[in-house]
Amino acid sequence: MKYKAINFKDKFSKFTEHWSPRVIAEMNNYQFKLAKVEGEFVWHDHPDTDEVFIVIEGTLNIEFRDGVVTLNAGEMFVIPKGVEHKPVATSECKIMLVEPKGVVNTGKSGGELTAENDVWV
């Protein structure tokens, strides 16, 4: 087995697309994904799983129908399953998502921001 740390800065340098998560590791049935985000995402939910947002660099607002949470670098938030939300970043923000393998980023909302699953970087 090779023992090598995963370097976030190196992984982020390998892609430029926004709202297109890249898998960097798996643990059991969970994936750790890096994404660059900017602008507004779509309203969506994940009825069967919670979703974790960890901000690596920048600021991310996660809007809910009844409020908003603002995350800065070094902060995280767990969105409970079934809660509708919309991530928004006024400038490029680098995040890590932790969620079960196979989760579609737009939930059942679909649309042009739906990313391909299991894309590794």
N, C-alpha and C positions, 0 to 999 in steps of 0.2 A: 504494500500500500504506500502511495506517495502522500507525504504530509506537507501540505502547502497552504498557507493562509490565503483567504480570498480578499483581494484588495479592491475596495469599492471604487476608488479613483481610477484604477486601471480598467475595471469593468465598465464604468460610465464612459470612458474614452472610446469604447468600441462601438457605440451607436449614437445616433443623433435624433432619431424619431421621438416625437412626443406622444404620450398616452399609449405606448407600446411596450408593456412590461417584458423584461428579459430575466429568465431564470438563472440564478447563480448557485443555488444549492437546493437539496431536498433533505427533509428529515421525516422519516416515516411517510405519511401521505401528504405532508405539507411542503409547499414550495416557498422559497425566499426569492422575491423578484425585485429587480431594480427598474425604476422608470424615471424618465424625464417628463415633466408635465408643465404645460403653460396654457393659459386661457381657461375656458370652461369645459368641463366634461358634461356628460348627460345625467339626468336624474335616473337613478336605478337602485335596485336592492339585490340582495343575495338571500333568498328565502331559507336556504338550508345551512348557512354558515356565517360565522362572524368574520370580520375582515380587519386586519391590523395595518395601519398607516404609520410609518416611521419616517420623519423628515431628516434627511442627511444634510441637505444644503438648501437654503431659501426659506420661503414661507408658503404654507398651504392652508387655504380655508376649506373646510368641509361644511357645506350648507345642508341643513335639514329643513323640513317643512315648518318646523317651529323654532329654529335657531341656527346658530353657526358655532363651530369651534375653530380657532386659529392655532395652527401648529408651526413652530419655528424649529430651526435646526436643533437636533438633540431631543425632540419631543415626539411622543407617539399618542395614538388614540385607537381604541378598539370600537368598531362599529358593530353593534349587535345584529345578529341575523334578522332579516326581514325589515330593517330600518332603511327607508328611502333616503338617499343622500346624493350630493353632487359636489365633487372636488373642483376647486377653482384656484388657479395660481396667476397672479397679475404679472409675474415675471417667471422665468424658468426656475423650477424647483426640482430637486433630486430627492426621490423617495424610495423606501423599501416597503414592499407589501409582503405580508405573510398570510397565506391562505391555502386551503386544500388544493391539491393537484386537480386540474380540470375546470376550475372556476373561470367563467367567462367575465371579462372585465366590465362589460356593460350589462351584466345580468340578462334579463329577458327583454330589455329595452332595445338591444341591437343597434344598428346604424353604422355610419362610416367610421366611428371610433372603436368598433369592436376589433380587438387585436387577436392575432393567431396565438393559440396556446402552445406551451412547451417549447418556446424559442429560447435556447440557451446562449449565453454569452460568456 
